[in-house]
Structure formats: C-alpha cells, structure tokens
C-alpha cells in the first residue's frame, strides 16, 4: 500500500463514525441545533418485537476522532412499542426547547437538555402524550408524522385508521383531523410552506392537501395496480418535486406536482427493496436512497426531465441491509444510516469531482485532500 493510499484510508476512517446499539436500529433523527461542544446529536429508536422499546440520544465526543468510540450514548428513555418515526423540532431559535417527537401508539413530545452533566449525560423530560381519540380506550397506531419547517408549531401525523391529524404543538391540541385515504395512511410530508402537505397510503395514491381549504384534495399520482406507497419526501429546496416508493419495490418514483399522474423520473440502481430516502437539505437536485442491498445511492437529478436519470453518482456500501437514512439539515455534509445494530454517520461533499470506476473503490478529493473512500458506480 502506498503512502497516498494509506493517507486516504486514514482520512476516510475519520469521516465515518459508527455506534453499536444493543438492539436493531430502526428510526433515527438529527437534531437541528448547532452545538460546538457536541457537533453531532442524533436520536435512534430500537426495533424490538415487544412492548418495551428504547430511544437513545447519541452524540459525538468533540475530543475524539476514533471511528468506533467517538459516538456515545448521552441519554436513553423507554418507549412503548418501536417508534415508527423520530424527528427533532425545526425550531432552532435561542431559548426554545430541543423537542423530539416520536410516534407509535401515540404522538409523544420529549425535551432533550442542551447541557450535559459531568458524566456527559443529557436530561430528558416527557412533555406530552397527544391522543385525539377521546371516545375509546383503544388507539389506532400512528405510522409516521412530519414537522412543518415554516411553522414549528404545526405537526402532522398519519394513522392506519385512514386519517391525518394536524396538531398545534404549543397548545398540544389537534387543529383538524381529516380522512385522507381510503385505506391506511403510511406517511405525511409538508411542503416548504406551512399550509400544503401530502400523504401516501395503502390505496396506492399520493394526495395533496391545503390547510386553507380541506374540502377537497388533489390526487397527484396513483401507483400501477394501486400497490401501497410506503414513504413520501418533499423536496424543500424545490417544492415542485416529491419522492416516494412502492412496497417491495427497487425503484424510487420522482413526481412533479405540475405534471400529475406520471412520474418525472424513476430511479433504479438498487438490487433490493427500498427502505428509505432523503432529499439533500442544501441542494434542489440531489437525493439519497437506501435499500436491502446494503447500498445508499446518491442521485443527481439536475438533468431531469430533459434526460432520464439512469445511474447514481455515488454509492456507499454498508455491512448490512439499510433500514433507514437521514440527511442532516444543520450539517449537510453528513448522512446517517441504520443497519442491523449499527448507527453510522458518513461525510461527503456531493459537488466534489471524482473519477468513477465500475464497482471499484474511488477516493473523493476536496481541496486536494482525500475526503472519503466510496464505491462509485457509472
């Protein structure tokens, strides 16, 4: 091995950090707060097939670059059932609580203390358990939720009971509840503004709603055969575009709300079923997808719709089927993935130039310095 290859390997290891949990990592979220004392703060949720589950807060030790030991558990709390989703508040104003929302049987809000005690632990407080079903002792499980970036006081949940509920976080009361689909609703996503949101569900449709006029909705896409759509992500940099995928599908569907019914692009490239996707928080034309084939693929959609998007520009190979991925909003050079019992965070600059080789390792350089060793496909 040459000195150059050794330097590249050392650099790449410093740009990949791994945390090992005592259970399967499923849900995850990045805190949006900037904190020099703790450059990374993430929440990860367990997948244990029993009532008692766990949410851990994981942070990076700013004084360590150990790829294995740098990430440590700074807090942990019990959670009924596995979390279907985790998300920190988009409110980063000074003095505001760093709220973490979780869904499962109910919507719960937790505050995570900004300061750590002498042992490096963060205080955690349960702020609220929100339930809109006051007439029955049973609850319809919540499948997902989304926080409005434009108004952090607005949060929307979706449920297997065909409904979406829009919550007022400050008053902890529902603003409205609507029957959104004919069958279970699997995901919900707000547009860049505070009024427009969309949802997907088991009826195979993507439906768009406006809080100012909930008398009707717009069906902007229906899957072939009306197969269920599992996840939905709205491009916050260019709100004309959404991304979704079908159950047991190896393709990601890109939609343009200006041209309903037909996908503007379909992203292949995976050899296993897709489990997660995330738009770049700082770019209107980049998206990351992850699947059972252990790959996280980065796509450049800038040529869309003039030319088809046939291949990803970058690929990262994990050591197991990827259950989830999140792209950090506060630090957009970093992506987190979850596979098996691992949380892994990886750094890259998608605008770096690289020379790709089919299924070969390639080093990305930034300012003539090796940044990260990727597997690149052409």
Secondary structure, DSSP 8 states (H G I E B T S, - for coil): --HHHHHHHHHHHHTEEEEE-SSEEEEEEE-----TTSS-EEEEEEE-SSSEEEEEEEEE-TT---TTTSEEEEEEEEEES--SEEEE-S---TT---EEEEESSSEEEEEEEEEE-TTS-EEEEEEEEE----S-S----EEEEEE-SS-TTEEEEEETTSEEEEEETTTTEEEEEEE--SS-EEEEEE-SSSSEEEEEETTSEEEEEETTEEEEEEEEEE-GGG--EEEEEE-SSSTTEEEEEETT-S-EEEEETTSTTS-SEEE---SS-EEEEEE-TT-SSEEEEEETTSEEEEEE-TTTTTS---S-SEEEE-SS-EEEEEE-SSSTTEEEEEETTEEEEEE--TTS-----TTEEEEEEETTEEEEEEEE--
